Amino acid sequence: MITVARVADLRARVAEARAAGRRRVGFVPTMGALHEGHRSLLDVAAGAGRADFVVASVFVNPTQFGPNEDFAAYPRTPEADAALLAGAGADLLWMPEVGDLYPDGAQTFVEVTELTKGLCGARRPGHFRGVATVVAKLFAAVQPDVAVFGEKDWQQLQTLRRMTRDLLLPIEIVGAPTVREADGLALSSRNRYLTAEDRPRALGLSAALREMKERRAAGEKGAAALLAAGRAVLAACGVERVDYLELVDAETLVPLETLGAGPARGLVAAFVGKARLIDNAAV
């Protein structure tokens, strides 16, 4: 695996790969602190003929963190990240510095307006502007044919799909299924914040979504009833600080009152100990 830092070196290596016949470039952007969920993104990028040269980036993006969020404390494990990516088959690892992506005096930002109004966008002002901006920059540098993002952050996935369409970027955006522990907890870099006492409570997020899904399968269509069932599970598991639990249209993220034939998604965000965790599932 090749490792580079500067944009010029990245572009040169990608150009070399294309010239050598590895024309379809896949891209997996990450913020590091990697786990098996990230490994699955590499598998998706390289699978089904999507790409024959896979680039991964590790960059903790400062513009998507609020003033009271965990940017300074966000886990940084560059050596372990490089080892995981090499073992997962990445061809190139790009680890840019902040100044490479945000040069002095930078004043251009990308914002997706409607999709980011609710859910995490409402609770974390400016977060998705930072996400869209950095991903647009990463795309401009790598110029991939396909980029893979995890479905665990469903709002982010839909936001980046919208941004890519709106900016006419010739990039296929692929969502990779959420990877879970055996007990159902969605893998997350922030899971390392959980204590032994926190862990059983953290399972309340996936349990609430599962309860809603089972009730929908049994015939319940009313969003209010489904959400009440989900909130009851969260409370029973001891999850007290819930940012949101919502049922939305899977693509537009508009909250639903009644579930019909179209795809719906249940999304939840809650604090468990020091960790703010998110999860979602098709309902």
N, C-alpha and C positions, 0 to 999 in steps of 0.2 A: 504494500500500500504506500502510495506517495503522500507526503504531508507537505502542505504549503501554507503560507500566511498571507502573502501579498496578492492583490487582485491580478497583477500582471503575470505572476507565476501560475496562478490558477488558470487563467485564460490560455496561457501557452500550453499547459499540460492537456487541457480539454481539446485544444486545436490539434495537438499531436495525436491524441486518441482518435479523433475523427479522421485525420489523414491516414491513420493506420487501418481504417476500415471499421472502427468501433463507432458507428455514426449516431446511434441512439443513446443519448445521455440521460440518465436518471439522476434525480436529486432528492436527498433526504436532509432537510434543514433541522437542526436540533439546538437545544440550549445546553447540551451536555448532561452530566449526572445520569449517564445512560443505563438502561436496564433491558430486559428481554422484550419489552414492548417496542423499543427502538430497533432491536435486532429484527423484529417482524417487519418493520418498515423497509429495511434493506432487502429482506426476502421478497416483499411485494414489488419493489422497484426492479429487481433483477429477474423476477418470474414472468411467465407467460409472454416472453419475448418483448417485454416493455422496454428494456434497455440492455445494452451490452457494455456500458461504461458507467459506473455508479459513483457519484460524488456525494459525500456527506459533509455537512458543515457543523461546527460547534461554535456557538456565539451566544453569550448571555446578553440579550438585547436590552440596554438600559431604558429605551424609550417606551417599553411596554409595562414598566413597573411604576406604580404610583409612589408619592412621597413617603407613605407609611407602610410600604410593602417590603418584601424580603429580598430586594436586589443585592444588598451587601452580603446577606447571609445565604443567598441561593447557593446550593452545593456546586462546587467546581472540582472535577476529578479528571483532569486532562489525560493523565497517563492511563487510567483505567478506561476512559472513553476511547482512546486510540487503540487499545488492545481489543476492546469489544468490536469496534468497527472493522479492524483488520480480520478478526476471526469471523465476522459476519460477511466478509467478501467485498467490502468497499474497495474501490480502486483508488480513490483519492480522498484525502481528508483536508478540508480547508478550515483553518482556525484563524480568522481575521482578528485584528485589533480594533478597538472602538474607533480610532482615528481613521482606519481604512474605510469604514462604512459611514461615519459621520465626521467628515472633515470640518475644520474650523469654519464657522460661519454658515454651516448648512442650514437651509431654511425651506426646504421642500419636503412636504409630507403627503402621504396617501391616506385617504379616508373613505371608507365604505359607510354610507350614512344610515340607511334604514335597518339593515341586518344587525347593526351593532347598538341599536337603541336600548334593547331590553337585555334580560339575563345578565351575563357577566359584564356586558357593555354598560349597563346602568349602574352596576356596583363598582366598576373599576373605570372611572372616566379617563379617557385617553388611551386605554389599554389597546384597543383594536386599531387605533390610528398608528400606534407604535408597531403592532404586529404587521399591518398592511405595508407600512413604510419599509420595514426591514426586509420583508419577504420580496417586495418589489426590487429592492437593491440587490438582494441575493440572486433573484432571477436574472437581473440585468448582467450580473457578473458571470454566472454559470451558463446562462442561456440553455437550459435543459429542454429536452423533449417531453419529459414526464417528471412530475414531482409528487411525492407521497407524503401524506399527513395522516395522523391517527384520528380515528373517529371519536376518541375519548373527549376531545375538545370539539364538539359538534358545531358550536357557533363559529369557532375559528375556521373550521373546514368550509362551512358555507360562505363565510366572509371571503376567504381566499379564492373560492370558486367564482364568486361574483366579481371580485377585483380582476381576476384573470380574464373573464369574459369582457368586462367593461373596458379594460385597457388593450383589448385585442391581442393578448399575448398568445403565441402559438405553443401553449404548454398544456398538456393533459394533466389535470389534477385528479389524483386517485386517493380515495379514502381507505385506510387499512383498519380492519376490525380491532376493537379494543381487546387487549390482552389482559387476562385476569389471573390472580392467584387462585389456588384450588378452592379457597373459601368464597370466592366471588369478588374480592376487592380488586378494583381496577389498578393496574400498575401505574405508578406515578413517581417522579423524582421527589415529590414532596412527602411520599409515604415514609421516608427516612426520618421525618420529624415526629412520627407517631411513637408514643411510648407503649409499653406492654398494656397499660390500662386503656389507652386510646384505641388500640387495634380492634377490640370487639365492637366498640361504638362506631368505628369507621365503616363496618359492614352494614350499618343501617342504610347507607346510600344505595347500594346495590339491592338490598332487601326491599326498600321502598319501591324502586323501579320494578322489581320482579313482582311485587304484589299488584301494582297497577296493571302490569302486562297480563297477569293471570286473570284479574277481574275483567279486563277488556276481552280476553279470549272466552270468558264465560258469558259474555253478552252485554256487559255494562258499556254504555256509550257516553254517559254524561261526564264531562270533564270534572265537574265539582265533586261528584261522588268518587271518582278515581283519585283525585288529588287528596281528598279527605282520607282515603284509605292509605295513601302513601305517607301523609303526614302522621297518621297514627303509628305506622311502623317506625318512622324516624323517632318519634317520642318514646316508643317502647324500647328502642335501642339506646336511648340516652343521648340522642343528637339534639342539643338544645338550641344551638345558634345556626339556624338555617337561613342562608342568603335567599334562596328561592327553590321552589319545586313547581315546575310548570309543564303543561302539555301544549305543544306547539305543532304547527304545520312543519314537516320535516325540512322543507326547502326554504320557505319564506320566514320561518320562525315566528309567525303570527300566533298568539295564544288562541286556543280552540275552546269553544263551549260544548260542542258535541263532536264526537269522533265518528267519521263516516268511512267512505271507501278509500280516501286518500291516505298517504303515509303520514303518520303522526309520530312524534318523538317526545318522550319524557326526559326532562333535564333537571338536575339537582346540583346545588352547590351548598356546602355547609362547612363550618369550622369544627374540627375535632382536635382538641388540644391546640397546638400552635399551627396546625396545618389547615389550609383552606383546600378542600377536596372538591372535585367535580366528577360527575358521572352522567351517563345518559343511556337510553335504550329505545329501540323501536317499540311502539305500543300499538 
